[in-house]
Each structure stands twice: as C-alpha cells, then as structure tokens.
Amino acid sequence: MGRAVTAIVEADPALVIAARFDRPDMSGEGLVSAAEALAAADVVIDFTTPDASVALAAQAAGRGVALVIGSTGLSPDHIRRINEVAGRVAVVRTGNFSLGVNMLIGLVGQAARALPADAYDIEIFEAHHRRKVDAPSGTALMLGAAAAEARGVDLASVSRRARDGLTGPRVDGEIGFSVLRGGDIIGDHSVTFAADEEILTLSHSARDRSLFARGAVAAARWAVSQTPGEYDMQDVLGFRTR
C-alpha cells in the first residue's frame, strides 16, 4: 500500500510526499523516523496494525497533523483511543477506501431495511490473500454493521462468525460471516439475502490494490481542511452531512 500511495501522489503535481516511514526496526532507502515524518507533513496515510495506528495517532495529534487510517482489526479499546485523538485533529478511519465498496455498503443498508428479517437471511462472504491476519475483514464487518443498523439491531447480538457441527436451525435475523484466505486475492465481498422464494446477492471485487490507495489519497486531501473529528469515506464522498 505504501508503494501504491507513493505512485499516485507522485503522479499528481498538486501533492508532495513529505516523508516515508515504517516500523522502528525497519530500514530502507528514503525512510525516516515517524517523528521526522510528522514534522514535515500536513496529513499522514497509515496502513499498519491496530497498535501502531493508535501510537501514531497520539503522535500526530501532538503535532496537529491530520490522519488517514486504513488499518483493520481494531479492538473497541483501539477505537476508543483513536476517538480521543480525533478531538484534536481530523481522523479519517475506514476498513475500506474503495468508492465501489462504499456504494455497496449503502445498497446493503437499503436492502436490509426493505427486506424483512424473518424472511431474508443475510450471509456475508469475504475472500482475501493468505497473508491477511484478521478475519472477518474490516470491510465485511462494515457491511454487517450497515445491515444491522438498517434493521435496528446491534451487530454483536446477531452476528454468527462460524458454524461447525450440529448448529441447529438458523435463527431469524442472524447475520452470518464466511471467510476464505488463500492465494493473492486482493479482496472480494458479497452480501446474500436468502429467502425461500429468491436469493439476492450484492457483490464487489477488487481488481487492483491501487483503488484503495487512490481512495486514501482522496481522503487525505479532504482531511487537511476539516475540523477535528472522526470521519469515514461516507463523509469524504459527501454522502453524510454533520
């Protein structure tokens, strides 16, 4: 993702890469420390890990630098600590920067709102490369949250993450998750609404990782002119007003 973001920024004469950095134990041509990078930047794009993102957010807030976070697998505590930082700087955080995925999220919410829970079962399927360490993906959880919110329920109370053995009949209103890890799959997501008489599937397939980088750069351009707060791509794309 770092290379993809770099390529998009370098192709835009209105943007400048102030610095590039990695973990403290990493070294490489052109890399600097996080402190040096923050001293030179207006906004930082972060695709790392939950713990690294939280630490970076605190550093960025101390210097008044806006932050774009693309890390997934954040715990409630990670999110709480990032929310605290968002009181001082603009933070755009999302599990997926794709325009298409964010459109999918909106459509899933509309479908879940219109199709009754006692007739339409929701199953979310996602597939990623073998190196991805968290499951379900952040995008799958965003899709599940959109469906649950549209039905007026809390996702945690209706989520089914795995099935094995004699699980019994499916519970009305349950939102299931299925996961595949293998090969070099960039990211596939689908949401199925299954009824006795019909099946509706909404899906998105990522073909090139540059689409995530392009969305992250768009978010960074937007974030630098915003007041402190936590935002997501629905804000960046103008789908939500605050």
Phi and psi restraints in degrees (value plus and minus 20) as a CYANA .aco file:
   2 GLY   PHI     -81.4   -41.4
   2 GLY   PSI     -63.6   -23.6
   3 ARG   PHI     -86.6   -46.6
   3 ARG   PSI     -58.6   -18.6
   4 ALA   PHI     -86.1   -46.1
   4 ALA   PSI     -63.0   -23.0
   5 VAL   PHI     -83.0   -43.0
   5 VAL   PSI     -63.6   -23.6
   6 THR   PHI     -78.2   -38.2
   6 THR   PSI     -64.7   -24.7
   7 ALA   PHI     -82.4   -42.4
   7 ALA   PSI     -61.3   -21.3
   8 ILE   PHI     -89.7   -49.7
   8 ILE   PSI     -61.6   -21.6
   9 VAL   PHI     -84.9   -44.9
   9 VAL   PSI     -63.5   -23.5
  10 GLU   PHI     -85.9   -45.9
  10 GLU   PSI     -42.6    -2.6
  11 ALA   PHI    -104.5   -64.5
  11 ALA   PSI     -26.7    13.3
  12 ASP   PHI    -130.2   -90.2
  12 ASP   PSI      92.1   132.1
  13 PRO   PHI     -85.2   -45.2
  13 PRO   PSI     -34.7     5.3
  14 ALA   PHI    -105.0   -65.0
  14 ALA   PSI     -27.7    12.3
  15 LEU   PHI    -138.4   -98.4
  15 LEU   PSI     132.2   172.2
  16 VAL   PHI    -155.7  -115.7
  16 VAL   PSI     113.9   153.9
  17 ILE   PHI    -101.4   -61.4
  17 ILE   PSI      91.8   131.8
  18 ALA   PHI     -93.8   -53.8
  18 ALA   PSI     -56.4   -16.4
  19 ALA   PHI    -190.4  -150.4
  19 ALA   PSI     141.5   181.5
  20 ARG   PHI    -148.7  -108.7
  20 ARG   PSI     117.2   157.2
  21 PHE   PHI    -165.5  -125.5
  21 PHE   PSI     142.9   182.9
  22 ASP   PHI    -157.9  -117.9
  22 ASP   PSI    -182.7  -142.7
  23 ARG   PHI     -79.6   -39.6
  23 ARG   PSI     132.6   172.6
  24 PRO   PHI     -75.7   -35.7
  24 PRO   PSI     -49.0    -9.0
  25 ASP   PHI    -107.7   -67.7
  25 ASP   PSI     -18.7    21.3
  26 MET   PHI    -118.7   -78.7
  26 MET   PSI     122.9   162.9
  27 SER   PHI    -153.8  -113.8
  27 SER   PSI     133.7   173.7
  28 GLY   PHI     159.0   199.0
  28 GLY   PSI     144.3   184.3
  29 GLU   PHI     -81.5   -41.5
  29 GLU   PSI     106.2   146.2
  30 GLY   PHI      64.3   104.3
  30 GLY   PSI     -23.3    16.7
  31 LEU   PHI    -103.9   -63.9
  31 LEU   PSI     122.6   162.6
  32 VAL   PHI    -146.3  -106.3
  32 VAL   PSI     159.7   199.7
  33 SER   PHI     -97.0   -57.0
  33 SER   PSI     141.8   181.8
  34 ALA   PHI     -80.5   -40.5
  34 ALA   PSI     -59.6   -19.6
  35 ALA   PHI     -82.2   -42.2
  35 ALA   PSI     -63.6   -23.6
  36 GLU   PHI     -83.9   -43.9
  36 GLU   PSI     -60.3   -20.3
  37 ALA   PHI     -84.6   -44.6
  37 ALA   PSI     -64.4   -24.4
  38 LEU   PHI     -86.3   -46.3
  38 LEU   PSI     -52.4   -12.4
  39 ALA   PHI     -86.7   -46.7
  39 ALA   PSI     -42.3    -2.3
  40 ALA   PHI    -125.4   -85.4
  40 ALA   PSI     -26.9    13.1
  41 ALA   PHI    -127.8   -87.8
  41 ALA   PSI     135.1   175.1
  42 ASP   PHI    -114.6   -74.6
  42 ASP   PSI     -49.6    -9.6
  43 VAL   PHI    -171.9  -131.9
  43 VAL   PSI     126.4   166.4
  44 VAL   PHI    -138.6   -98.6
  44 VAL   PSI     115.4   155.4
  45 ILE   PHI    -123.0   -83.0
  45 ILE   PSI     101.9   141.9
  46 ASP   PHI    -141.5  -101.5
  46 ASP   PSI      94.6   134.6
  47 PHE   PHI    -141.9  -101.9
  47 PHE   PSI      66.6   106.6
  48 THR   PHI    -152.5  -112.5
  48 THR   PSI    -141.5  -101.5
  49 THR   PHI    -147.2  -107.2
  49 THR   PSI     142.7   182.7
  50 PRO   PHI     -73.7   -33.7
  50 PRO   PSI     -69.0   -29.0
  51 ASP   PHI     -83.2   -43.2
  51 ASP   PSI     -61.4   -21.4
  52 ALA   PHI     -86.1   -46.1
  52 ALA   PSI     -57.9   -17.9
  53 SER   PHI     -85.9   -45.9
  53 SER   PSI     -61.4   -21.4
  54 VAL   PHI     -83.5   -43.5
  54 VAL   PSI     -64.7   -24.7
  55 ALA   PHI     -83.4   -43.4
  55 ALA   PSI     -62.7   -22.7
  56 LEU   PHI     -85.8   -45.8
  56 LEU   PSI     -58.7   -18.7
  57 ALA   PHI     -79.6   -39.6
  57 ALA   PSI     -62.0   -22.0
  58 ALA   PHI     -84.2   -44.2
  58 ALA   PSI     -61.4   -21.4
  59 GLN   PHI     -85.7   -45.7
  59 GLN   PSI     -62.9   -22.9
  60 ALA   PHI     -83.1   -43.1
  60 ALA   PSI     -62.3   -22.3
  61 ALA   PHI     -82.7   -42.7
  61 ALA   PSI     -55.4   -15.4
  62 GLY   PHI     -84.6   -44.6
  62 GLY   PSI     -44.3    -4.3
  63 ARG   PHI    -127.7   -87.7
  63 ARG   PSI     -17.5    22.5
  64 GLY   PHI      51.1    91.1
  64 GLY   PSI       9.9    49.9
  65 VAL   PHI    -119.5   -79.5
  65 VAL   PSI     106.5   146.5
  66 ALA   PHI     -85.2   -45.2
  66 ALA   PSI     137.2   177.2
  67 LEU   PHI    -157.4  -117.4
  67 LEU   PSI     116.0   156.0
  68 VAL   PHI    -135.5   -95.5
  68 VAL   PSI      98.8   138.8
  69 ILE   PHI    -133.6   -93.6
  69 ILE   PSI     102.0   142.0
  70 GLY   PHI    -133.8   -93.8
  70 GLY   PSI     -12.2    27.8
  71 SER   PHI     -88.4   -48.4
  71 SER   PSI     126.0   166.0
  72 THR   PHI    -138.6   -98.6
  72 THR   PSI     150.7   190.7
  73 GLY   PHI      62.4   102.4
  73 GLY   PSI      -0.4    39.6
  74 LEU   PHI     -90.9   -50.9
  74 LEU   PSI     117.9   157.9
  75 SER   PHI    -105.0   -65.0
  75 SER   PSI     147.4   187.4
  76 PRO   PHI     -74.6   -34.6
  76 PRO   PSI     -55.9   -15.9
  77 ASP   PHI     -88.8   -48.8
  77 ASP   PSI     -60.9   -20.9
  78 HIS   PHI     -77.8   -37.8
  78 HIS   PSI     -66.9   -26.9
  79 ILE   PHI     -83.8   -43.8
  79 ILE   PSI     -60.5   -20.5
  80 ARG   PHI     -80.1   -40.1
  80 ARG   PSI     -63.2   -23.2
  81 ARG   PHI     -89.4   -49.4
  81 ARG   PSI     -54.4   -14.4
  82 ILE   PHI     -89.8   -49.8
  82 ILE   PSI     -57.8   -17.8
  83 ASN   PHI     -79.3   -39.3
  83 ASN   PSI     -57.8   -17.8
  84 GLU   PHI     -83.2   -43.2
  84 GLU   PSI     -61.1   -21.1
  85 VAL   PHI     -85.0   -45.0
  85 VAL   PSI     -56.0   -16.0
  86 ALA   PHI     -84.7   -44.7
  86 ALA   PSI     -30.1     9.9
  87 GLY   PHI     -94.9   -54.9
  87 GLY   PSI     -31.3     8.7
  88 ARG   PHI    -136.5   -96.5
  88 ARG   PSI     -47.0    -7.0
  89 VAL   PHI    -161.0  -121.0
  89 VAL   PSI     143.5   183.5
  90 ALA   PHI     -95.2   -55.2
  90 ALA   PSI     109.8   149.8
  91 VAL   PHI    -146.6  -106.6
  91 VAL   PSI      99.8   139.8
  92 VAL   PHI    -121.5   -81.5
  92 VAL   PSI      95.1   135.1
  93 ARG   PHI    -147.3  -107.3
  93 ARG   PSI     110.6   150.6
  94 THR   PHI    -175.9  -135.9
  94 THR   PSI     136.9   176.9
  95 GLY   PHI    -103.0   -63.0
  95 GLY   PSI     -28.1    11.9
  96 ASN   PHI    -181.0  -141.0
  96 ASN   PSI     108.5   148.5
  97 PHE   PHI    -116.3   -76.3
  97 PHE   PSI     -16.0    24.0
  98 SER   PHI     -90.5   -50.5
  98 SER   PSI     113.4   153.4
  99 LEU   PHI     -82.3   -42.3
  99 LEU   PSI     -62.3   -22.3
 100 GLY   PHI     -82.5   -42.5
 100 GLY   PSI     -62.1   -22.1
 101 VAL   PHI     -84.5   -44.5
 101 VAL   PSI     -60.7   -20.7
 102 ASN   PHI     -87.3   -47.3
 102 ASN   PSI     -51.4   -11.4
 103 MET   PHI     -87.0   -47.0
 103 MET   PSI     -60.0   -20.0
 104 LEU   PHI     -79.8   -39.8
 104 LEU   PSI     -61.5   -21.5
 105 ILE   PHI     -78.6   -38.6
 105 ILE   PSI     -63.3   -23.3
 106 GLY   PHI     -83.5   -43.5
 106 GLY   PSI     -61.1   -21.1
 107 LEU   PHI     -87.4   -47.4
 107 LEU   PSI     -57.8   -17.8
 108 VAL   PHI     -83.1   -43.1
 108 VAL   PSI     -61.7   -21.7
 109 GLY   PHI     -81.8   -41.8
 109 GLY   PSI     -62.0   -22.0
 110 GLN   PHI     -83.7   -43.7
 110 GLN   PSI     -63.2   -23.2
 111 ALA   PHI     -86.2   -46.2
 111 ALA   PSI     -62.7   -22.7
 112 ALA   PHI     -85.0   -45.0
 112 ALA   PSI     -52.9   -12.9
 113 ARG   PHI     -90.4   -50.4
 113 ARG   PSI     -54.2   -14.2
 114 ALA   PHI    -108.6   -68.6
 114 ALA   PSI     -48.1    -8.1
 115 LEU   PHI    -120.4   -80.4
 115 LEU   PSI     101.0   141.0
 116 PRO   PHI     -82.0   -42.0
 116 PRO   PSI     120.0   160.0
 117 ALA   PHI     -86.5   -46.5
 117 ALA   PSI     -47.9    -7.9
 118 ASP   PHI    -100.9   -60.9
 118 ASP   PSI     -24.6    15.4
 119 ALA   PHI    -138.1   -98.1
 119 ALA   PSI     -47.0    -7.0
 120 TYR   PHI    -139.4   -99.4
 120 TYR   PSI      92.5   132.5
 121 ASP   PHI    -102.9   -62.9
 121 ASP   PSI     119.5   159.5
 122 ILE   PHI    -127.8   -87.8
 122 ILE   PSI     106.2   146.2
 123 GLU   PHI    -148.9  -108.9
 123 GLU   PSI     108.2   148.2
 124 ILE   PHI    -129.2   -89.2
 124 ILE   PSI     104.1   144.1
 125 PHE   PHI    -133.5   -93.5
 125 PHE   PSI     116.5   156.5
 126 GLU   PHI    -160.0  -120.0
 126 GLU   PSI     126.7   166.7
 127 ALA   PHI    -154.3  -114.3
 127 ALA   PSI     115.1   155.1
 128 HIS   PHI    -161.8  -121.8
 128 HIS   PSI     152.0   192.0
 129 HIS   PHI     -83.0   -43.0
 129 HIS   PSI     142.2   182.2
 130 ARG   PHI     -86.6   -46.6
 130 ARG   PSI     -36.8     3.2
 131 ARG   PHI    -107.2   -67.2
 131 ARG   PSI     -30.1     9.9
 132 LYS   PHI     -87.9   -47.9
 132 LYS   PSI     112.3   152.3
 133 VAL   PHI    -120.3   -80.3
 133 VAL   PSI     -34.1     5.9
 134 ASP   PHI    -133.7   -93.7
 134 ASP   PSI     130.2   170.2
 135 ALA   PHI    -174.9  -134.9
 135 ALA   PSI     121.5   161.5
 136 PRO   PHI     -83.1   -43.1
 136 PRO   PSI     143.5   183.5
 137 SER   PHI     -85.1   -45.1
 137 SER   PSI     139.7   179.7
 138 GLY   PHI     -78.7   -38.7
 138 GLY   PSI     -56.3   -16.3
 139 THR   PHI     -87.2   -47.2
 139 THR   PSI     -61.6   -21.6
 140 ALA   PHI     -80.4   -40.4
 140 ALA   PSI     -60.6   -20.6
 141 LEU   PHI     -88.5   -48.5
 141 LEU   PSI     -54.2   -14.2
 142 MET   PHI     -83.5   -43.5
 142 MET   PSI     -61.4   -21.4
 143 LEU   PHI     -84.5   -44.5
 143 LEU   PSI     -62.6   -22.6
 144 GLY   PHI     -83.4   -43.4
 144 GLY   PSI     -60.5   -20.5
 145 ALA   PHI     -85.1   -45.1
 145 ALA   PSI     -58.7   -18.7
 146 ALA   PHI     -83.8   -43.8
 146 ALA   PSI     -61.7   -21.7
 147 ALA   PHI     -87.3   -47.3
 147 ALA   PSI     -64.0   -24.0
 148 ALA   PHI     -85.1   -45.1
 148 ALA   PSI     -63.9   -23.9
 149 GLU   PHI     -80.8   -40.8
 149 GLU   PSI     -62.0   -22.0
 150 ALA   PHI     -83.4   -43.4
 150 ALA   PSI     -49.5    -9.5
 151 ARG   PHI    -111.6   -71.6
 151 ARG   PSI     -19.9    20.1
 152 GLY   PHI      53.1    93.1
 152 GLY   PSI      11.8    51.8
 153 VAL   PHI    -150.0  -110.0
 153 VAL   PSI     143.3   183.3
 154 ASP   PHI    -106.1   -66.1
 154 ASP   PSI     110.8   150.8
 155 LEU   PHI     -77.3   -37.3
 155 LEU   PSI     -60.5   -20.5
 156 ALA   PHI     -80.4   -40.4
 156 ALA   PSI     -50.0   -10.0
 157 SER   PHI    -100.1   -60.1
 157 SER   PSI     -36.7     3.3
 158 VAL   PHI    -141.7  -101.7
 158 VAL   PSI     -20.0    20.0
 159 SER   PHI     -96.1   -56.1
 159 SER   PSI     116.1   156.1
 160 ARG   PHI    -142.7  -102.7
 160 ARG   PSI      88.5   128.5
 161 ARG   PHI    -106.8   -66.8
 161 ARG   PSI     -42.6    -2.6
 162 ALA   PHI    -176.0  -136.0
 162 ALA   PSI     133.4   173.4
 163 ARG   PHI    -153.1  -113.1
 163 ARG   PSI     111.7   151.7
 164 ASP   PHI    -178.1  -138.1
 164 ASP   PSI     114.4   154.4
 165 GLY   PHI      58.8    98.8
 165 GLY   PSI    -173.9  -133.9
 166 LEU   PHI    -103.0   -63.0
 166 LEU   PSI      70.1   110.1
 167 THR   PHI    -108.5   -68.5
 167 THR   PSI     -31.2     8.8
 168 GLY   PHI      60.1   100.1
 168 GLY   PSI     154.9   194.9
 169 PRO   PHI     -86.5   -46.5
 169 PRO   PSI     133.9   173.9
 170 ARG   PHI     -85.7   -45.7
 170 ARG   PSI     120.4   160.4
 171 VAL   PHI    -105.6   -65.6
 171 VAL   PSI     115.5   155.5
 172 ASP   PHI     -76.6   -36.6
 172 ASP   PSI     116.0   156.0
 173 GLY   PHI      65.6   105.6
 173 GLY   PSI     -24.4    15.6
 174 GLU   PHI     -86.8   -46.8
 174 GLU   PSI     120.8   160.8
 175 ILE   PHI    -133.4   -93.4
 175 ILE   PSI      90.8   130.8
 176 GLY   PHI    -115.0   -75.0
 176 GLY   PSI     134.9   174.9
 177 PHE   PHI    -146.9  -106.9
 177 PHE   PSI     113.6   153.6
 178 SER   PHI    -145.7  -105.7
 178 SER   PSI     120.3   160.3
 179 VAL   PHI    -151.5  -111.5
 179 VAL   PSI     118.2   158.2
 180 LEU   PHI    -144.7  -104.7
 180 LEU   PSI     114.5   154.5
 181 ARG   PHI    -146.8  -106.8
 181 ARG   PSI     103.8   143.8
 182 GLY   PHI     157.0   197.0
 182 GLY   PSI     134.8   174.8
 183 GLY   PHI      36.8    76.8
 183 GLY   PSI    -162.3  -122.3
 184 ASP   PHI    -141.2  -101.2
 184 ASP   PSI      17.7    57.7
 185 ILE   PHI     -83.0   -43.0
 185 ILE   PSI     103.9   143.9
 186 ILE   PHI     -90.4   -50.4
 186 ILE   PSI     -67.1   -27.1
 187 GLY   PHI     146.6   186.6
 187 GLY   PSI      94.9   134.9
 188 ASP   PHI    -141.3  -101.3
 188 ASP   PSI     115.1   155.1
 189 HIS   PHI    -157.0  -117.0
 189 HIS   PSI     117.9   157.9
 190 SER   PHI    -163.9  -123.9
 190 SER   PSI     127.8   167.8
 191 VAL   PHI    -144.1  -104.1
 191 VAL   PSI      99.7   139.7
 192 THR   PHI    -126.5   -86.5
 192 THR   PSI     111.5   151.5
 193 PHE   PHI    -127.8   -87.8
 193 PHE   PSI      86.4   126.4
 194 ALA   PHI    -128.6   -88.6
 194 ALA   PSI      99.5   139.5
 195 ALA   PHI    -136.4   -96.4
 195 ALA   PSI     153.1   193.1
 196 ASP   PHI     -82.9   -42.9
 196 ASP   PSI     -55.8   -15.8
 197 GLU   PHI    -117.2   -77.2
 197 GLU   PSI     -38.2     1.8
 198 GLU   PHI    -179.5  -139.5
 198 GLU   PSI     142.2   182.2
 199 ILE   PHI    -151.8  -111.8
 199 ILE   PSI     107.2   147.2
 200 LEU   PHI    -132.9   -92.9
 200 LEU   PSI     107.9   147.9
 201 THR   PHI    -145.4  -105.4
 201 THR   PSI     107.0   147.0
 202 LEU   PHI    -129.9   -89.9
 202 LEU   PSI     111.6   151.6
 203 SER   PHI    -164.0  -124.0
 203 SER   PSI     141.5   181.5
 204 HIS   PHI    -164.6  -124.6
 204 HIS   PSI     118.3   158.3
 205 SER   PHI    -148.6  -108.6
 205 SER   PSI     102.7   142.7
 206 ALA   PHI    -102.9   -62.9
 206 ALA   PSI     110.5   150.5
 207 ARG   PHI    -125.8   -85.8
 207 ARG   PSI     -39.2     0.8
 208 ASP   PHI    -172.2  -132.2
 208 ASP   PSI     111.9   151.9
 209 ARG   PHI     -83.4   -43.4
 209 ARG   PSI     -36.8     3.2
 210 SER   PHI     -82.9   -42.9
 210 SER   PSI     -42.6    -2.6
 211 LEU   PHI     -84.3   -44.3
 211 LEU   PSI     -54.3   -14.3
 212 PHE   PHI     -91.2   -51.2
 212 PHE   PSI     -60.5   -20.5
 213 ALA   PHI     -84.9   -44.9
 213 ALA   PSI     -60.7   -20.7
 214 ARG   PHI     -82.4   -42.4
 214 ARG   PSI     -61.6   -21.6
 215 GLY   PHI     -86.5   -46.5
 215 GLY   PSI     -58.4   -18.4
 216 ALA   PHI     -85.3   -45.3
 216 ALA   PSI     -59.2   -19.2
 217 VAL   PHI     -86.4   -46.4
 217 VAL   PSI     -60.7   -20.7
 218 ALA   PHI     -80.8   -40.8
 218 ALA   PSI     -60.2   -20.2
 219 ALA   PHI     -85.1   -45.1
 219 ALA   PSI     -58.8   -18.8
 220 ALA   PHI     -85.5   -45.5
 220 ALA   PSI     -62.4   -22.4
 221 ARG   PHI     -82.0   -42.0
 221 ARG   PSI     -56.4   -16.4
 222 TRP   PHI     -93.7   -53.7
 222 TRP   PSI     -59.7   -19.7
 223 ALA   PHI     -85.9   -45.9
 223 ALA   PSI     -53.6   -13.6
 224 VAL   PHI     -84.6   -44.6
 224 VAL   PSI     -39.0     1.0
 225 SER   PHI    -125.2   -85.2
 225 SER   PSI      -9.3    30.7
 226 GLN   PHI    -119.7   -79.7
 226 GLN   PSI     135.0   175.0
 227 THR   PHI     -94.3   -54.3
 227 THR   PSI     142.4   182.4
 228 PRO   PHI     -75.5   -35.5
 228 PRO   PSI     123.1   163.1
 229 GLY   PHI     137.3   177.3
 229 GLY   PSI     146.8   186.8
 230 GLU   PHI    -121.7   -81.7
 230 GLU   PSI     108.7   148.7
 231 TYR   PHI    -147.1  -107.1
 231 TYR   PSI     149.4   189.4
 232 ASP   PHI    -159.2  -119.2
 232 ASP   PSI    -191.3  -151.3
 233 MET   PHI     -89.6   -49.6
 233 MET   PSI     -42.2    -2.2
 234 GLN   PHI     -83.4   -43.4
 234 GLN   PSI     -54.9   -14.9
 235 ASP   PHI     -90.9   -50.9
 235 ASP   PSI     -66.6   -26.6
 236 VAL   PHI     -79.8   -39.8
 236 VAL   PSI     -59.1   -19.1
 237 LEU   PHI    -104.8   -64.8
 237 LEU   PSI     -21.9    18.1
 238 GLY   PHI      59.8    99.8
 238 GLY   PSI      -3.0    37.0
 239 PHE   PHI    -103.4   -63.4
 239 PHE   PSI     -33.6     6.4
 240 ARG   PHI    -149.8  -109.8
 240 ARG   PSI     117.2   157.2
 241 THR   PHI    -133.0   -93.0
 241 THR   PSI     122.5   162.5
